C-alpha cells in the first residue's frame, strides 16, 4: 500500500511529464509520445506496487521490473529519480556518453535497471526466464514486464507468451502500453492486433484492462494480478500517447521526435495548465 495519496501521485505525474519534455529537449532526440503516455503506470508501480528499496537496488528479494520497450526510458528514469534512486538533476544528463542514463536503459550504467533494453520484443522472454527461475528457487518476489503494442509485431514476443502460459507463470505480470501508435503509423494500419485480450486468453493468460491514466485502477489491477495463482496476468493499459500535451496526443508523428524550443515551451504549458483548463495565473 502506498503512503502517498492519489492526489500526491497525480502531482508527481505532472512533475515527471514536465521533466520528460525537458530531458528530450536537452538530448535532442527521444520518444515523447510513449514516454508521456506511460507516466502514470510507472508512478503506480514505483510508488504503489513494487517491493523495492531505492537505497539498496540489488536487494535479493526485490520485485523485478523489465522494460522491454526501452525507448520510453525517460518516463522510467524520471520516476526512478523522484523515487530516490538518484538525484533529479541527473535526468538532464540523459544520453551522455558513458553516463547513467543511456538512450535505452543499460544495466551496466544504472543501478535498479534489471536488464538492458534494445531489441524490441525481447523483454517478455527475459521476464519469463526470471519468473521461471524464481519459482524454481522458491523465491517470493514478483516479476513485472512492460511492453508496447508495436512490439507485438515481433515473433519472439509470442514465443514468450506461449512459454509463460504453458508454464503457468503466475508470478509474472505484464503491462501492455496499448497506445495504438508505432513509429510509422497507427498499429492497426501496420499490423492489426485486435482482438488482443482474446489472443492472450487463448494462450492461458488472465487478462485485465485499465484506463492507463487512472492511478487507482492501475494499482488495483496489479494487486488483482498478485491474487491470481493459476496463470500469468496481462494488464492491457489503454493509454493516450503524448498524454498532457495537446499537439502530441494520439499523433504518431511524435512517436520518435524531439520538440524544438517553442514546442517544448508549449508542451510544458499544456502540462502545467491541463491543456488550458487551468489558468497559469491562478485566475
MORAUR-V363280 format. One record per residue. SS is DSSP state (hx for helix, st for strand, lp for the rest). NEAR is the number of other ideal C-beta (glycine too) atoms within 10 Angstrom. D_CENTER is the distance of its C-alpha to the mean C-alpha in Angstrom with 2 decimals. Layout:
ss->{SS | SS}
near->{NEAR | NEAR}
d_center->{D_CENTER | D_CENTER}
This chain:
ss->{lp | lp | lp | lp | lp | hx | hx | hx | hx | hx | hx | hx | hx | hx | hx | hx | hx | hx | hx | hx | hx | hx | hx | hx | hx | hx | hx | lp | lp | lp | lp | hx | hx | hx | hx | hx | hx | lp | hx | hx | hx | hx | hx | hx | hx | hx | hx | hx | hx | lp | lp | lp | lp | hx | hx | hx | lp | lp | lp | lp | lp | lp | lp | st | st | st | st | lp | lp | hx | hx | hx | hx | hx | hx | hx | hx | hx | hx | hx | hx | hx | hx | lp | lp | lp | lp | hx | hx | hx | hx | hx | hx | lp | lp | lp | lp | lp | lp | lp | lp | lp | lp | lp | lp | lp | lp | lp | lp | lp | lp | lp | lp | lp | lp | lp | lp | lp | lp | lp | lp | lp | hx | hx | hx | hx | hx | hx | hx | hx | hx | hx | hx | hx | hx | hx | lp | lp | lp | lp | lp | lp | st | st | st | st | st | st | lp | hx | hx | hx | hx | lp | hx | hx | hx | hx | hx | hx | hx | hx | hx | hx | hx | hx | lp | lp | lp | lp | lp | st | st | st | st | st | st | st | lp | lp | st | lp | lp | lp | lp | st | hx | hx | hx | hx | lp | lp | lp | lp | lp | hx | hx | hx | hx | hx | hx | hx | lp | lp | lp | st | st | st | st | st | st | lp | lp | lp | hx | hx | hx | hx | hx | hx | hx | hx | hx | hx | hx | hx | lp | lp | lp | lp | lp | lp | st | st | st | st | st | st | lp | lp | lp | lp | lp | lp | lp | lp | lp | lp | lp | lp | lp | hx | hx | hx | lp | lp | lp | lp | lp | lp | hx | hx | hx | hx | hx | hx | hx | hx | hx | hx | hx | hx | lp | lp | lp | lp | lp | lp | lp | lp | lp | lp | lp}
near->{7 | 15 | 7 | 15 | 9 | 14 | 8 | 13 | 20 | 14 | 13 | 21 | 27 | 14 | 16 | 26 | 27 | 18 | 23 | 30 | 27 | 17 | 24 | 23 | 20 | 16 | 17 | 9 | 11 | 25 | 26 | 29 | 27 | 29 | 27 | 31 | 30 | 29 | 29 | 28 | 28 | 28 | 28 | 29 | 24 | 23 | 20 | 20 | 23 | 19 | 12 | 21 | 14 | 15 | 8 | 11 | 16 | 8 | 12 | 7 | 10 | 17 | 18 | 22 | 25 | 27 | 26 | 28 | 23 | 25 | 21 | 31 | 26 | 30 | 29 | 27 | 28 | 28 | 25 | 26 | 19 | 20 | 18 | 13 | 21 | 18 | 9 | 13 | 8 | 17 | 21 | 15 | 14 | 23 | 17 | 13 | 5 | 7 | 13 | 19 | 26 | 23 | 17 | 15 | 25 | 18 | 13 | 9 | 13 | 21 | 13 | 23 | 26 | 21 | 21 | 18 | 26 | 15 | 14 | 20 | 21 | 21 | 26 | 27 | 20 | 19 | 29 | 25 | 17 | 21 | 26 | 17 | 11 | 18 | 15 | 8 | 7 | 6 | 16 | 9 | 17 | 21 | 26 | 23 | 28 | 28 | 27 | 29 | 23 | 25 | 20 | 21 | 16 | 17 | 8 | 14 | 19 | 15 | 14 | 25 | 24 | 12 | 17 | 29 | 21 | 11 | 16 | 14 | 26 | 20 | 22 | 30 | 29 | 27 | 28 | 27 | 26 | 23 | 29 | 19 | 27 | 24 | 13 | 12 | 14 | 13 | 22 | 12 | 12 | 15 | 12 | 10 | 16 | 10 | 10 | 18 | 16 | 9 | 16 | 21 | 15 | 11 | 16 | 17 | 21 | 18 | 15 | 21 | 15 | 24 | 14 | 25 | 19 | 16 | 25 | 13 | 18 | 26 | 21 | 15 | 21 | 23 | 12 | 14 | 23 | 13 | 8 | 14 | 8 | 9 | 20 | 29 | 25 | 29 | 24 | 20 | 27 | 15 | 28 | 17 | 26 | 27 | 23 | 24 | 26 | 14 | 14 | 25 | 18 | 15 | 15 | 20 | 11 | 23 | 21 | 16 | 17 | 18 | 20 | 10 | 8 | 8 | 18 | 19 | 13 | 16 | 27 | 20 | 15 | 21 | 23 | 15 | 13 | 10 | 14 | 10 | 7 | 11 | 8 | 9 | 6 | 5 | 5}
d_center->{19.77 | 18.43 | 21.28 | 19.87 | 20.79 | 18.49 | 20.19 | 19.38 | 15.63 | 15.92 | 17.88 | 15.30 | 12.79 | 15.72 | 16.39 | 12.92 | 13.10 | 16.57 | 15.73 | 13.20 | 16.23 | 18.55 | 16.66 | 16.55 | 20.13 | 21.26 | 19.93 | 21.31 | 18.59 | 14.88 | 12.49 | 12.55 | 11.93 | 8.45 | 7.56 | 9.61 | 8.46 | 4.99 | 6.94 | 8.46 | 5.96 | 5.46 | 9.18 | 10.09 | 8.98 | 10.62 | 13.45 | 14.23 | 13.30 | 13.05 | 16.55 | 16.42 | 18.69 | 17.67 | 21.37 | 21.57 | 18.40 | 20.41 | 21.68 | 22.52 | 21.48 | 17.97 | 15.16 | 13.24 | 9.50 | 9.19 | 6.66 | 8.77 | 7.99 | 8.72 | 9.94 | 7.03 | 7.87 | 9.71 | 7.09 | 6.58 | 10.33 | 11.36 | 10.13 | 11.65 | 14.69 | 15.15 | 14.90 | 17.73 | 16.72 | 18.51 | 20.32 | 18.61 | 21.19 | 19.71 | 16.78 | 19.43 | 20.38 | 17.34 | 18.70 | 21.97 | 23.77 | 23.52 | 21.38 | 18.53 | 15.84 | 16.24 | 15.01 | 12.87 | 12.16 | 15.56 | 16.52 | 20.03 | 19.36 | 16.88 | 17.45 | 14.56 | 12.87 | 13.98 | 14.24 | 14.56 | 12.47 | 14.64 | 16.14 | 13.96 | 14.30 | 15.04 | 12.09 | 13.34 | 16.77 | 15.91 | 14.24 | 17.26 | 19.64 | 18.42 | 18.66 | 22.02 | 23.40 | 22.42 | 24.48 | 27.29 | 27.38 | 27.27 | 24.33 | 22.77 | 19.24 | 16.37 | 13.82 | 10.26 | 8.57 | 5.43 | 7.44 | 8.52 | 11.79 | 13.65 | 13.30 | 15.44 | 18.31 | 18.46 | 21.09 | 19.91 | 16.80 | 19.40 | 21.48 | 18.81 | 18.48 | 22.26 | 22.42 | 20.16 | 22.06 | 25.39 | 24.91 | 23.67 | 20.77 | 20.34 | 18.58 | 15.49 | 12.72 | 10.36 | 7.83 | 8.40 | 7.06 | 10.80 | 11.51 | 14.76 | 14.92 | 15.04 | 16.93 | 20.35 | 20.29 | 19.02 | 17.90 | 20.88 | 23.23 | 22.04 | 21.63 | 21.69 | 19.42 | 20.98 | 22.00 | 18.61 | 19.02 | 22.53 | 21.65 | 19.50 | 22.31 | 24.75 | 23.08 | 23.45 | 20.00 | 19.71 | 17.73 | 16.35 | 15.25 | 13.92 | 13.81 | 10.25 | 12.06 | 14.20 | 13.01 | 16.01 | 15.27 | 11.82 | 13.64 | 16.58 | 14.92 | 13.50 | 17.02 | 18.63 | 16.94 | 18.49 | 21.81 | 21.81 | 23.99 | 24.95 | 22.03 | 18.27 | 16.08 | 13.60 | 11.92 | 11.91 | 9.98 | 12.31 | 10.63 | 12.73 | 11.89 | 13.32 | 13.33 | 16.13 | 17.97 | 20.69 | 21.42 | 17.89 | 16.88 | 17.03 | 18.60 | 17.83 | 19.82 | 17.00 | 14.59 | 15.87 | 18.39 | 18.95 | 20.94 | 24.45 | 25.88 | 27.01 | 23.87 | 21.85 | 24.43 | 24.16 | 20.36 | 20.63 | 23.54 | 21.67 | 18.91 | 21.69 | 23.90 | 21.54 | 22.76 | 26.36 | 26.51 | 27.25 | 29.91 | 29.03 | 32.52 | 32.23 | 34.88}
